[in-house]
Amino acid sequence: MTVNWQVEFPRPFYKEGAIIYREGENSAECTYMLGGGNVVWIILGCRDWDAKYPWVAGRQEEVLRRVAEAVVQNSGEPWRIEVYPNKGGVTIRLQWTVDLDGAIRDGIVKYAEGPRRMDFALKKGTGPVVFTIVGPEEAKWAPFKVHSALRRHEIVARIADEVVRRLAPGCVPDYDESRPSEMRILLPSEGA
């Protein structure tokens, strides 16, 4: 038997609120909240789900996955869904990659979020500065929907973490808020 279901979103989306899941005449409320880091959204069922919504008893994971899939489809973003049935929730994570394959040879680090791509310069440093990561000019940030220095820092920090992990183990990323598209990688004794 095919079940007709739908998900209703609040307009506009706030930092937290409720998403309504409907099957026929029945409805259930799922709480959502804005995440942090690479967690974009957290969607939770309610306590006593089976008692409150007996028509979906034992199917909380299925319902939460449907809600998460609807959120991802509605957004058009390249997000990844992770279900945590024991915790009664779902997280929606941003999918991103850092490609350092040509970084040492040609000084280019490739960053991607789904189909969106952007190149960063990786410059060898001197003295306590091992590397400096430099982002592209302003216009190249537009496809990434970067509206704040914090979001730029998040992207540059991901690249810096990969540079440290793969090219400069033990070194320390150093971020200067006055240059949100740039980060230095310092020798351990020079880091904060």
C-alpha positions as CSV (number, residue, x, y, z in Angstrom):
1,M,0.0,0.0,0.0
2,T,1.3,3.4,-0.9
3,V,1.3,6.0,1.8
4,N,0.7,9.6,0.8
5,W,2.7,11.9,2.9
6,Q,3.9,15.5,2.8
7,V,6.0,17.9,4.8
8,E,5.0,21.5,5.6
9,F,7.7,24.0,6.3
10,P,7.4,27.3,8.2
11,R,7.8,30.4,6.1
12,P,10.3,31.9,6.7
13,F,12.6,29.4,8.3
14,Y,13.9,30.7,11.7
15,K,16.8,29.4,13.8
16,E,14.4,26.9,15.4
17,G,10.8,25.9,15.1
18,A,8.5,23.1,13.9
19,I,8.1,21.2,10.7
20,I,4.8,19.3,10.2
21,Y,4.8,15.8,8.8
22,R,1.4,14.6,7.4
23,E,0.1,11.2,6.3
24,G,-3.5,11.5,5.2
25,E,-5.5,13.2,8.0
26,N,-2.8,12.6,10.6
27,S,0.0,15.0,11.4
28,A,3.1,15.0,13.6
29,E,5.4,17.9,14.6
30,C,9.1,17.6,14.3
31,T,11.3,20.2,16.0
32,Y,14.2,21.7,14.0
33,M,17.1,23.9,14.9
34,L,19.9,25.5,13.1
35,G,23.2,23.6,13.6
36,G,26.8,24.7,13.8
37,G,30.0,23.9,12.0
38,N,29.1,21.5,9.1
39,V,25.8,20.6,10.7
40,V,23.3,22.7,8.9
41,W,20.1,21.5,10.5
42,I,19.1,19.2,13.4
43,I,15.6,17.7,13.2
44,L,14.2,15.9,16.3
45,G,11.1,13.8,16.9
46,C,9.3,14.4,20.2
47,R,9.6,12.6,23.5
48,D,7.1,9.8,23.8
49,W,6.7,9.8,20.0
50,D,4.9,6.4,19.9
51,A,2.4,7.5,22.6
52,K,1.8,11.0,21.1
53,Y,1.6,9.8,17.5
54,P,0.4,6.1,17.6
55,W,-0.3,6.2,13.8
56,V,3.5,6.2,13.2
57,A,4.4,4.0,16.2
58,G,7.8,2.4,15.6
59,R,8.4,4.5,12.4
60,Q,10.1,7.5,13.9
61,E,13.3,7.0,12.0
62,E,11.4,6.6,8.7
63,V,9.4,9.8,9.4
64,L,12.4,11.8,10.4
65,R,14.3,10.6,7.3
66,R,11.4,11.7,5.1
67,V,11.3,15.1,6.8
68,A,15.1,15.5,6.3
69,E,14.9,14.5,2.7
70,A,12.2,17.1,2.1
71,V,14.3,19.8,3.8
72,V,17.3,18.9,1.6
73,Q,15.2,18.8,-1.6
74,N,13.5,22.1,-0.7
75,S,16.9,23.7,-0.1
76,G,18.5,22.6,-3.4
77,E,21.7,22.4,-1.4
78,P,24.2,19.4,-1.5
79,W,23.6,18.3,2.1
80,R,24.1,14.8,3.6
81,I,21.5,13.3,6.0
82,E,22.6,11.3,9.0
83,V,20.0,9.5,11.1
84,Y,20.5,8.8,14.8
85,P,17.6,6.5,15.8
86,N,18.8,6.0,19.4
87,K,18.8,9.7,19.9
88,G,15.5,10.3,18.0
89,G,17.0,12.7,15.6
90,V,18.5,13.5,12.2
91,T,21.3,15.9,11.3
92,I,21.7,17.4,7.9
93,R,25.3,18.1,7.1
94,L,27.0,20.1,4.5
95,Q,29.0,18.0,2.1
96,W,32.3,19.5,1.3
97,T,35.8,18.5,0.1
98,V,39.3,19.9,0.1
99,D,41.5,18.7,-2.7
100,L,45.2,19.2,-2.0
101,D,46.5,17.0,-4.8
102,G,48.1,19.8,-6.7
103,A,48.8,22.1,-3.7
104,I,52.5,21.7,-3.4
105,R,53.1,21.5,-7.2
106,D,51.1,24.4,-8.4
107,G,50.0,26.1,-5.2
108,I,46.2,25.6,-5.7
109,V,43.8,24.1,-3.2
110,K,40.4,23.1,-4.6
111,Y,37.4,23.5,-2.3
112,A,34.0,22.2,-3.2
113,E,30.5,22.1,-1.6
114,G,28.5,19.8,-3.9
115,P,28.7,21.2,-7.4
116,R,30.1,24.6,-6.3
117,R,33.9,24.9,-6.5
118,M,36.5,27.5,-5.6
119,D,40.3,27.6,-5.8
120,F,42.5,29.0,-3.0
121,A,46.2,29.8,-3.3
122,L,48.5,27.9,-1.0
123,K,51.7,30.0,-0.6
124,K,54.8,28.6,1.1
125,G,55.9,30.9,4.0
126,T,59.1,31.8,5.7
127,G,60.2,31.8,9.3
128,P,57.4,30.7,11.6
129,V,54.8,30.8,8.8
130,V,54.8,27.4,7.0
131,F,51.9,28.2,4.6
132,T,49.4,31.0,3.9
133,I,46.0,30.1,2.5
134,V,44.5,32.9,0.4
135,G,40.9,32.9,-0.9
136,P,39.8,34.2,-4.2
137,E,38.5,37.7,-5.1
138,E,35.1,38.8,-3.9
139,A,33.0,37.8,-6.9
140,K,34.2,34.1,-6.7
141,W,32.5,33.8,-3.2
142,A,29.0,34.5,-4.6
143,P,28.0,30.9,-5.5
144,F,28.8,29.8,-1.9
145,K,26.1,32.2,-0.5
146,V,28.7,33.7,1.9
147,H,27.1,36.5,3.7
148,S,29.4,37.0,6.6
149,A,33.0,36.8,7.6
150,L,32.1,33.9,9.9
151,R,31.0,31.8,6.9
152,R,34.3,32.6,5.1
153,H,36.2,31.7,8.2
154,E,34.4,28.4,8.4
155,I,35.4,27.5,4.8
156,V,39.0,28.7,5.2
157,A,39.3,26.8,8.5
158,R,38.3,23.6,6.8
159,I,41.0,24.1,4.3
160,A,43.5,25.0,7.0
161,D,42.6,21.9,9.0
162,E,43.3,19.7,5.9
163,V,46.6,21.5,5.1
164,V,47.7,20.9,8.7
165,R,46.6,17.3,8.7
166,R,48.1,16.3,5.4
167,L,51.0,18.8,4.7
168,A,52.0,20.3,8.0
169,P,51.3,17.9,10.9
170,G,51.7,19.5,14.3
171,C,51.5,23.1,12.9
172,V,48.8,25.5,14.0
173,P,46.2,27.5,12.0
174,D,46.3,31.2,12.8
175,Y,43.2,33.2,11.8
176,D,43.1,37.0,11.6
177,E,39.6,38.4,11.7
178,S,40.7,41.4,9.6
179,R,41.4,39.0,6.7
180,P,38.4,36.6,6.6
181,S,39.6,35.0,3.3
182,E,43.0,34.2,4.6
183,M,44.7,32.0,7.2
184,R,48.3,31.3,8.1
185,I,49.7,27.9,9.2
186,L,52.4,28.5,11.9
187,L,55.0,26.3,13.4
188,P,53.7,24.8,16.7
189,S,55.8,27.1,18.9
190,E,54.4,30.2,17.2
191,G,50.7,29.2,17.4
192,A,48.2,30.5,19.8
